[in-house]
């Protein structure tokens, strides 16, 4: 079965997300508890604040979506295989997946990507090639979502990196309730 944009959208609307295993098989997962970031809980460390104020990175949106997804896959263990890259690139072309990118001297230094449906942004993955580049993108993402009236930033599975930025876990039941509400909101990312 090919991972289509319709399947991807249906899975996100149901609170699930795809991941490929070491053999390339794609399964759908849900997380209980679910990691989310409340916009007002965003934690920007002093050092990250300095990087942002200095303008170390130029932040762009959707300039190299596929490049961001491929960069996120460049790690020893990854859930992103070729089929996932292709499927999310098609979802991006359909206007439902977006990337935030940090550039230094014209080179892609870090970024993140995710899926937008209604007033929800489901973060998928992030990468960094230079110190704090992905964090700068995350801060930019939060501000963009906040300014455009989004209500849910789904971080899926909690980890120390996300926790350091202010993400917290909520019960899946609460996440699904909030997702249902956010899906009804008419919001645009670009």
ZAMARGU-4260 file (C-alpha; in steps of 0.2 Angstrom, whole numbers, plus 5000, padded with zeros to 4 digits):
<rodrens>
0) 5000/5000/5000 | 5007/5017/4995 | 5007/5031/5008 | 4996/5043/5000 | 4992/5061/5005
5) 4974/5055/5009 | 4981/5042/5021 | 4993/5054/5029 | 4979/5067/5032 | 4967/5054/5039
10) 4980/5047/5051 | 4984/5064/5058 | 4965/5068/5060 | 4964/5052/5070 | 4979/5057/5081
15) 4991/5045/5073 | 5008/5047/5064 | 5018/5036/5053 | 5035/5029/5056 | 5046/5017/5046
20) 5055/5002/5055 | 5073/4996/5051 | 5065/4985/5037 | 5056/4999/5029 | 5039/4994/5034
25) 5028/5009/5039 | 5016/5008/5054 | 5005/5021/5062 | 5007/5026/5080 | 4998/5035/5094
30) 5007/5041/5110 | 4999/5041/5127 | 5004/5053/5135 | 5006/5065/5121 | 5019/5079/5120
35) 5013/5096/5117 | 5019/5114/5118 | 5008/5127/5125 | 5014/5143/5116 | 5016/5153/5132
40) 5027/5139/5140 | 5040/5141/5127 | 5057/5142/5136 | 5071/5151/5127 | 5087/5150/5137
45) 5098/5165/5138 | 5111/5158/5126 | 5097/5154/5113 | 5090/5172/5116 | 5107/5179/5112
50) 5109/5168/5096 | 5091/5175/5090 | 5095/5193/5094 | 5112/5192/5085 | 5103/5186/5070
55) 5115/5171/5068 | 5103/5162/5057 | 5092/5168/5043 | 5075/5159/5045 | 5065/5155/5030
60) 5049/5145/5027 | 5046/5131/5014 | 5062/5136/5004 | 5069/5118/5004 | 5055/5106/5012
65) 5062/5090/5004 | 5080/5095/5009 | 5074/5097/5027 | 5065/5080/5028 | 5081/5072/5020
70) 5092/5081/5033 | 5081/5074/5047 | 5083/5057/5040 | 5103/5058/5041 | 5106/5049/5057
75) 5111/5032/5063 | 5093/5027/5068 | 5079/5035/5058 | 5061/5032/5055 | 5061/5042/5039
80) 5064/5031/5024 | 5062/5035/5005 | 5043/5032/5005 | 5041/5044/5020 | 5051/5057/5011
85) 5041/5056/4995 | 5024/5055/5004 | 5028/5071/5015 | 5034/5080/5000 | 5018/5077/4991
90) 5009/5083/5006 | 5019/5098/5006 | 5015/5101/4988 | 4996/5100/4993 | 4999/5114/5006
95) 4997/5103/5021 | 5016/5101/5027 | 5028/5114/5030 | 5046/5117/5035 | 5055/5131/5045
100) 5073/5132/5040 | 5089/5141/5047 | 5102/5146/5035 | 5120/5152/5039 | 5130/5160/5025
105) 5117/5153/5013 | 5119/5135/5019 | 5105/5125/5027 | 5111/5124/5045 | 5095/5117/5053
110) 5076/5115/5052 | 5060/5106/5056 | 5045/5101/5047 | 5027/5096/5051 | 5009/5094/5046
115) 4996/5108/5047 | 4977/5104/5048 | 4966/5118/5054 | 4973/5126/5069 | 4985/5111/5073
120) 5003/5109/5069 | 5010/5091/5071 | 5028/5092/5072 | 5037/5078/5064 | 5056/5080/5065
125) 5070/5092/5067 | 5089/5092/5063 | 5104/5103/5066 | 5120/5105/5058 | 5126/5120/5068
130) 5123/5124/5086 | 5105/5130/5091 | 5099/5131/5072 | 5085/5119/5075 | 5080/5128/5091
135) 5080/5145/5082 | 5068/5137/5070 | 5057/5130/5084 | 5056/5147/5092 | 5051/5155/5075
140) 5038/5141/5073 | 5030/5144/5090 | 5029/5163/5086 | 5022/5160/5069 | 5008/5148/5075
145) 5004/5160/5090 | 5002/5175/5078 | 4991/5165/5066 | 4979/5159/5079 | 4984/5141/5080
150) 4979/5132/5095 | 4989/5116/5096 | 5007/5112/5093 | 5009/5093/5094 | 5026/5087/5098
155) 5021/5068/5098 | 5033/5059/5109 | 5042/5069/5124 | 5061/5069/5125 | 5073/5079/5135
160) 5076/5091/5120 | 5058/5095/5119 | 5056/5096/5138 | 5070/5109/5138 | 5060/5120/5126
165) 5044/5119/5137 | 5035/5104/5130 | 5025/5094/5142 | 5014/5078/5142 | 4996/5077/5142
170) 4984/5062/5142 | 4980/5056/5124 | 4961/5058/5128 | 4964/5077/5131 | 4975/5078/5116
175) 4962/5070/5105 | 4949/5082/5112 | 4960/5097/5108 | 4964/5090/5091 | 4946/5089/5086
180) 4943/5107/5091 | 4959/5113/5082 | 4954/5104/5066 | 4939/5115/5064 | 4948/5131/5064
185) 4952/5140/5048 | 4970/5144/5049 | 4984/5146/5036 | 5003/5143/5039 | 5009/5153/5024
</rodrens>
